[in-house]
């Protein structure tokens, strides 16, 4: 029947009038929802940004990398030269593992560079072909080694940017000579790591890269300290890691132990840490919404008490329980929904300002701040659900008031 339908326009107008009559109270009640909904979006945004940034840093060091080295522990003190990783091991890994697209090895020794009458400690790093591609090195000036440099063992080198500025201040180092220990090299290029490893790899602030065979002049032996292998796809990294380990163990004595790792494990660890932090921060955001929901319920209960006579008059002139219920429920939804929209809007604006600000800060590799639109929708739905959940009890209380008792209330 027509008379049994609820006039939603009238219910809407009454709810809006009630909120306008208590603007300050509604705004303060809304504040908790604003904070809670904004927190949900920002927490997910921070988590995604952190995960993306860490992944970018790891991939900049070298994507899909497996690296291996001979362990030096108390249990492996009796290691011999035969236990060291050799160039033949490198060739076996490069040619016998289908998932490996590139492999390289390094051997480094600490020496000094003499220039401008001064001596600087440097790391001399002998590298095999493929090292630049695996480690994503940036060539800032000049060039890198070609096949001829490796095959003829040319006395050429590529120096780090810091060393170039130190040894050749205000000059172009390309084409100049540099004395490293007992040998003199011609500088053919200047390089920099795409992402600094801060001394956690063979490359230091002051480093000199030379063809691998030249390190033999300093060490007397030709073996690889760190072996790098690059898989074709991320999902093949675990298999490549296992295969590299198997090849090294079958080609050397059983007592020799090798440390074989990959950057995927670091990335997975970063993801787990990010997930744990996201869960904790989301719990904080949900706590904020819970507190705001309790605030909505308390304020609405107070409102019911203050408007008891108004409710009695409405019921006396024919308003039904459902109309009273929906009016108060709509007020709670309006408070939570408006707060959610404001909170989500703030959470969307903040990353844009932050991304603009980051452009003026020395952030390595840059930083992009993605916004998860799923988190935006989730924050809005959860906030509105909070209003419905905590607004139902006051609305039900108002709907159950008796008209006679309500009219007698002062």
C-alpha positions as CSV (number, residue, x, y, z in Angstrom):
1,X,0.0,0.0,0.0
2,X,1.1,3.6,-0.7
3,X,0.6,4.5,3.0
4,X,2.9,1.8,4.2
5,X,5.9,3.0,2.2
6,X,8.6,5.0,3.8
7,X,9.1,8.6,2.5
8,X,12.8,8.6,2.0
9,X,12.9,12.3,1.0
10,X,11.2,13.2,4.2
11,X,13.5,11.0,6.2
12,X,16.5,12.5,4.5
13,X,15.3,16.1,5.2
14,X,14.7,15.3,8.8
15,X,18.1,13.7,9.2
16,X,19.8,16.6,7.6
17,X,18.0,19.2,9.7
18,X,18.9,17.3,12.9
19,X,22.6,17.3,11.9
20,X,22.5,21.0,10.9
21,X,21.0,21.8,14.2
22,X,24.0,20.2,16.0
23,X,26.9,21.0,13.5
24,X,29.7,21.1,16.1
25,X,28.6,17.8,17.7
26,X,28.3,16.2,14.3
27,X,31.7,17.5,13.2
28,X,33.5,16.3,16.4
29,X,31.8,12.9,16.0
30,X,32.9,12.8,12.4
31,X,36.5,13.5,13.3
32,X,37.3,10.0,14.4
33,X,35.9,8.6,11.2
34,X,38.1,11.0,9.2
35,X,41.2,9.9,11.0
36,X,40.3,6.2,10.8
37,X,39.5,6.1,7.1
38,X,42.5,8.2,6.2
39,X,44.7,5.9,8.2
40,X,43.5,2.8,6.3
41,X,44.3,4.4,2.9
42,X,47.6,5.9,4.1
43,X,48.8,2.6,5.8
44,X,48.2,0.7,2.5
45,X,49.9,3.4,0.5
46,X,53.0,3.5,2.8
47,X,53.2,-0.3,2.6
48,X,52.9,-0.4,-1.2
49,X,55.4,2.5,-1.5
50,X,57.9,0.7,0.8
51,X,57.6,-2.6,-0.9
52,X,57.9,-1.0,-4.4
53,X,60.9,1.1,-3.2
54,X,62.8,-1.9,-1.7
55,X,62.1,-4.0,-4.8
56,X,63.4,-1.3,-7.0
57,X,66.6,-0.9,-4.9
58,X,67.2,-4.7,-5.0
59,X,66.6,-4.9,-8.7
60,X,68.8,-1.9,-9.3
61,X,71.7,-3.8,-7.7
62,X,71.0,-6.6,-10.2
63,X,67.8,-8.4,-11.0
64,X,67.4,-12.2,-10.6
65,X,70.9,-12.6,-9.3
66,X,72.4,-15.7,-7.6
67,X,75.7,-15.2,-6.0
68,X,78.1,-17.7,-4.5
69,X,81.3,-17.7,-2.6
70,X,83.5,-20.1,-0.6
71,X,82.7,-20.1,3.1
72,X,85.6,-19.3,5.5
73,X,84.6,-20.7,8.9
74,X,86.2,-22.6,11.7
75,X,84.9,-25.8,10.1
76,X,86.6,-25.0,6.7
77,X,90.0,-23.9,7.9
78,X,91.8,-26.5,5.8
79,X,90.6,-25.2,2.4
80,X,93.0,-25.4,-0.5
81,X,93.3,-23.7,-3.8
82,X,91.3,-26.5,-5.4
83,X,88.3,-25.5,-3.3
84,X,88.3,-22.0,-4.7
85,X,85.7,-21.2,-7.4
86,X,87.5,-21.3,-10.7
87,X,86.9,-19.9,-14.2
88,X,85.9,-23.4,-15.3
89,X,83.2,-23.5,-12.7
90,X,82.0,-20.2,-14.1
91,X,81.9,-21.6,-17.6
92,X,80.1,-24.8,-16.4
93,X,77.4,-22.7,-14.7
94,X,77.0,-20.4,-17.7
95,X,76.6,-23.2,-20.2
96,X,75.0,-26.0,-18.3
97,X,72.1,-24.2,-16.6
98,X,69.3,-23.2,-19.1
99,X,67.8,-20.7,-16.7
100,X,71.1,-18.7,-16.5
101,X,71.4,-15.9,-19.1
102,X,74.6,-14.3,-17.8
103,X,77.4,-15.2,-15.4
104,X,80.4,-13.3,-14.1
105,X,83.0,-13.5,-11.4
106,X,85.2,-11.1,-9.4
107,X,88.3,-11.1,-7.3
108,X,89.3,-8.1,-5.3
109,X,92.4,-7.0,-3.4
110,X,93.1,-3.9,-1.3
111,X,95.8,-1.7,-2.7
112,X,96.8,2.0,-3.0
113,X,96.5,4.5,-5.8
114,X,99.2,7.2,-6.2
115,X,98.1,10.4,-7.8
116,X,99.0,14.1,-7.3
117,X,101.7,12.9,-5.0
118,X,99.2,11.3,-2.6
119,X,98.2,7.7,-1.9
120,X,94.6,6.6,-1.4
121,X,93.5,3.1,-0.3
122,X,91.4,1.5,-3.1
123,X,89.8,-1.8,-3.9
124,X,91.2,-3.3,-7.1
125,X,88.4,-5.5,-8.5
126,X,89.2,-8.0,-11.3
127,X,86.0,-8.7,-13.3
128,X,85.1,-11.2,-16.0
129,X,82.9,-10.4,-19.0
130,X,79.2,-9.9,-18.1
131,X,79.9,-8.1,-14.8
132,X,78.5,-4.8,-15.9
133,X,75.3,-6.2,-17.2
134,X,74.7,-8.3,-14.1
135,X,75.4,-5.4,-11.7
136,X,73.7,-2.7,-13.7
137,X,76.8,-0.4,-13.5
138,X,76.4,3.1,-15.0
139,X,79.2,4.4,-17.2
140,X,79.4,8.1,-16.5
141,X,82.4,8.9,-18.8
142,X,84.3,7.0,-21.4
143,X,83.4,3.3,-21.9
144,X,83.7,-0.1,-20.5
145,X,85.9,-3.1,-21.3
146,X,85.4,-4.8,-24.7
147,X,86.2,-8.3,-25.7
148,X,89.7,-7.3,-26.8
149,X,90.5,-5.9,-23.3
150,X,89.6,-9.3,-21.7
151,X,91.3,-11.5,-24.3
152,X,94.6,-9.5,-24.5
153,X,94.7,-8.6,-20.8
154,X,95.1,-4.9,-21.6
155,X,96.3,-2.7,-18.7
156,X,93.2,-0.6,-18.8
157,X,90.8,0.2,-16.0
158,X,87.4,1.7,-15.1
159,X,87.4,3.8,-11.9
160,X,84.6,4.8,-9.6
161,X,83.3,8.3,-9.8
162,X,84.5,9.3,-6.3
163,X,88.0,8.0,-7.1
164,X,88.0,9.9,-10.4
165,X,87.2,13.2,-8.6
166,X,89.8,12.5,-6.0
167,X,92.7,11.4,-8.2
168,X,91.9,13.8,-11.1
169,X,90.3,16.9,-9.6
170,X,88.8,19.2,-12.2
171,X,90.2,17.0,-15.0
172,X,88.8,14.4,-17.4
173,X,90.3,11.1,-16.1
174,X,89.6,9.2,-19.4
175,X,92.9,8.5,-21.2
176,X,95.1,9.3,-18.2
177,X,97.3,6.9,-16.3
178,X,96.8,5.8,-12.7
179,X,99.3,3.8,-10.6
180,X,97.7,1.0,-8.6
181,X,100.2,-0.9,-6.6
182,X,103.0,-2.0,-8.9
183,X,101.2,-1.6,-12.2
184,X,100.1,1.4,-14.2
185,X,96.7,1.4,-15.9
186,X,95.1,3.6,-18.5
187,X,91.7,4.9,-17.4
188,X,89.1,4.2,-20.1
189,X,85.9,5.0,-18.2
190,X,84.3,6.2,-15.0
191,X,81.5,4.2,-13.4
192,X,78.9,4.4,-10.6
193,X,76.6,1.8,-9.0
194,X,73.0,2.4,-10.0
195,X,72.2,1.9,-6.4
196,X,74.9,2.2,-3.7
197,X,75.7,-1.0,-1.8
198,X,77.6,1.0,0.8
199,X,80.5,-1.4,0.9
200,X,78.4,-4.5,1.1
201,X,79.7,-5.8,-2.2
202,X,83.2,-5.9,-3.8
203,X,82.7,-2.3,-5.0
204,X,83.8,0.4,-2.5
205,X,83.7,4.2,-2.7
206,X,87.1,4.2,-4.3
207,X,87.3,1.2,-6.6
208,X,89.3,0.3,-9.8
209,X,87.8,-2.3,-12.1
210,X,90.3,-4.3,-14.3
211,X,90.1,-7.3,-16.5
212,X,90.0,-10.4,-14.3
213,X,93.4,-11.9,-15.4
214,X,95.3,-8.9,-14.2
215,X,94.5,-9.7,-10.5
216,X,96.9,-12.6,-10.9
217,X,99.8,-10.2,-10.9
218,X,98.9,-9.2,-7.4
219,X,97.6,-12.4,-5.8
220,X,99.6,-15.0,-7.7
221,X,96.5,-17.1,-8.3
222,X,93.5,-16.9,-10.6
223,X,90.3,-17.8,-8.7
224,X,86.9,-16.2,-8.2
225,X,86.0,-14.8,-4.8
226,X,82.4,-14.0,-5.8
227,X,80.5,-15.6,-8.6
228,X,77.3,-14.0,-10.0
229,X,74.7,-15.8,-12.1
230,X,71.6,-14.1,-13.5
231,X,68.4,-16.1,-14.1
232,X,66.2,-15.3,-17.0
233,X,63.0,-14.8,-14.9
234,X,62.3,-14.2,-11.2
235,X,60.4,-17.5,-10.8
236,X,63.5,-19.4,-12.0
237,X,65.8,-17.9,-9.3
238,X,65.2,-20.6,-6.7
239,X,65.9,-23.4,-9.3
240,X,69.0,-21.6,-10.5
241,X,70.2,-21.2,-6.9
242,X,69.9,-24.9,-6.3
243,X,71.6,-25.8,-9.6
244,X,74.5,-23.5,-8.9
245,X,75.0,-25.0,-5.5
246,X,74.8,-28.5,-6.9
247,X,77.4,-27.8,-9.6
248,X,79.9,-26.2,-7.2
249,X,79.5,-29.1,-4.7
250,X,80.0,-31.8,-7.4
251,X,83.1,-30.1,-8.8
252,X,84.9,-29.7,-5.5
253,X,85.8,-31.6,-2.4
254,X,82.9,-32.6,-0.1
255,X,84.5,-30.7,2.8
256,X,84.3,-27.4,0.9
257,X,81.3,-25.4,1.8
258,X,79.8,-22.7,-0.4
259,X,77.5,-19.8,0.5
260,X,74.9,-19.6,-2.3
261,X,72.2,-16.9,-1.9
262,X,70.0,-14.8,-4.1
263,X,68.4,-11.4,-3.8
264,X,64.9,-12.9,-4.0
265,X,65.3,-13.9,-0.4
266,X,66.0,-10.3,0.6
267,X,63.0,-9.2,-1.4
268,X,60.8,-11.8,0.3
269,X,62.1,-10.7,3.7
270,X,61.2,-7.1,2.8
271,X,57.8,-8.2,1.8
272,X,57.2,-10.1,5.0
273,X,58.4,-7.1,7.1
274,X,56.1,-4.8,5.0
275,X,53.2,-7.1,5.6
276,X,53.7,-7.3,9.3
277,X,54.0,-3.5,9.6
278,X,50.8,-3.1,7.4
279,X,48.9,-5.5,9.7
280,X,50.0,-3.6,12.8
281,X,49.2,-0.2,11.4
282,X,45.8,-1.4,10.0
283,X,44.9,-2.6,13.5
284,X,45.7,0.9,14.8
285,X,43.5,2.3,12.0
286,X,40.7,-0.1,12.9
287,X,41.1,0.9,16.6
288,X,40.6,4.5,15.5
289,X,37.4,3.5,13.7
290,X,36.2,1.5,16.7
291,X,36.7,4.5,19.0
292,X,34.9,6.7,16.5
293,X,32.1,4.2,16.2
294,X,31.7,4.2,20.0
295,X,31.6,8.0,19.8
296,X,28.9,7.9,17.2
297,X,26.8,5.5,19.4
298,X,27.3,7.6,22.5
299,X,26.4,10.9,20.7
300,X,23.4,9.3,19.0
301,X,22.2,7.9,22.3
302,X,22.5,11.4,23.8
303,X,20.6,12.8,20.8
304,X,17.8,10.3,21.3
305,X,17.5,11.4,25.0
306,X,17.5,15.0,24.0
307,X,14.9,14.5,21.3
308,X,12.6,12.2,23.2
309,X,9.7,14.7,23.1
310,X,10.3,15.3,19.3
311,X,10.1,11.5,18.7
312,X,6.9,11.3,20.8
313,X,5.3,14.1,18.7
314,X,6.2,12.4,15.5
315,X,4.8,9.1,16.6
316,X,1.6,10.8,17.8
317,X,1.0,12.2,14.4
318,X,1.5,8.9,12.7
319,X,5.2,8.2,12.3
320,X,6.0,4.5,12.5
321,X,8.8,2.7,14.2
322,X,10.6,2.0,10.9
323,X,10.6,5.7,10.0
324,X,12.1,6.7,13.3
325,X,14.6,3.8,13.0
326,X,15.7,4.8,9.5
327,X,16.0,8.5,10.4
328,X,18.4,8.0,13.2
329,X,20.3,5.3,11.2
330,X,20.6,7.6,8.3
331,X,22.0,10.3,10.6
332,X,24.7,7.9,11.7
333,X,25.5,6.9,8.1
334,X,25.7,10.5,7.1
335,X,28.2,11.2,9.8
336,X,30.4,8.2,9.0
337,X,30.0,8.5,5.2
338,X,30.9,12.2,5.2
339,X,33.8,11.5,7.5
340,X,35.0,8.7,5.3
341,X,34.9,10.9,2.1
342,X,36.9,13.6,3.9
343,X,39.4,11.1,5.3
344,X,39.8,9.4,2.0
345,X,40.2,12.7,0.2
346,X,42.9,13.7,2.6
347,X,44.7,10.3,2.2
348,X,44.7,10.8,-1.6
349,X,46.0,14.3,-1.5
350,X,48.9,13.6,0.9
351,X,50.7,11.2,-1.4
352,X,50.6,13.7,-4.3
353,X,52.2,16.4,-2.1
354,X,54.7,13.9,-0.7
355,X,55.7,12.7,-4.2
356,X,56.2,16.3,-5.3
357,X,58.3,17.0,-2.2
358,X,60.4,13.9,-2.8
359,X,61.5,15.2,-6.2
360,X,63.5,17.9,-4.3
361,X,65.1,15.5,-1.8
362,X,68.2,13.3,-2.4
363,X,66.3,10.0,-2.5
364,X,68.4,7.3,-4.3
365,X,66.7,6.0,-7.4
366,X,63.7,8.3,-6.9
367,X,60.4,7.3,-5.2
368,X,56.9,6.8,-6.6
369,X,54.0,6.7,-4.3
370,X,51.2,4.4,-5.6
371,X,47.6,4.7,-4.3
372,X,45.6,1.5,-3.9
373,X,42.1,2.3,-5.0
374,X,41.0,-1.0,-3.4
375,X,42.1,0.5,-0.1
376,X,40.1,3.7,-0.9
377,X,36.9,1.7,-1.5
378,X,37.6,-0.5,1.5
379,X,38.1,2.5,3.8
380,X,34.8,4.0,2.6
381,X,32.8,0.8,3.0
382,X,34.3,0.0,6.4
383,X,33.7,3.5,7.7
384,X,30.1,3.5,6.5
385,X,29.7,0.0,8.0
386,X,30.9,1.5,11.3
387,X,28.2,4.1,11.2
388,X,25.5,1.4,10.5
389,X,26.8,-0.9,13.2
390,X,27.2,1.6,16.0
391,X,24.2,3.7,14.9
392,X,21.7,0.8,15.0
393,X,21.4,0.7,18.8
394,X,20.5,4.4,19.2
395,X,18.2,4.2,16.2
396,X,16.5,1.1,17.7
397,X,16.2,2.8,21.1
398,X,14.5,5.8,19.5
399,X,12.1,3.6,17.5
400,X,11.0,1.7,20.6
401,X,10.1,4.8,22.6
402,X,6.4,4.9,23.6
403,X,4.5,8.0,22.3
404,X,2.7,8.7,25.6
405,X,5.9,8.4,27.7
406,X,7.8,10.5,25.1
407,X,5.3,13.3,25.2
408,X,5.5,13.5,29.0
409,X,9.3,13.7,28.9
410,X,10.8,17.1,29.7
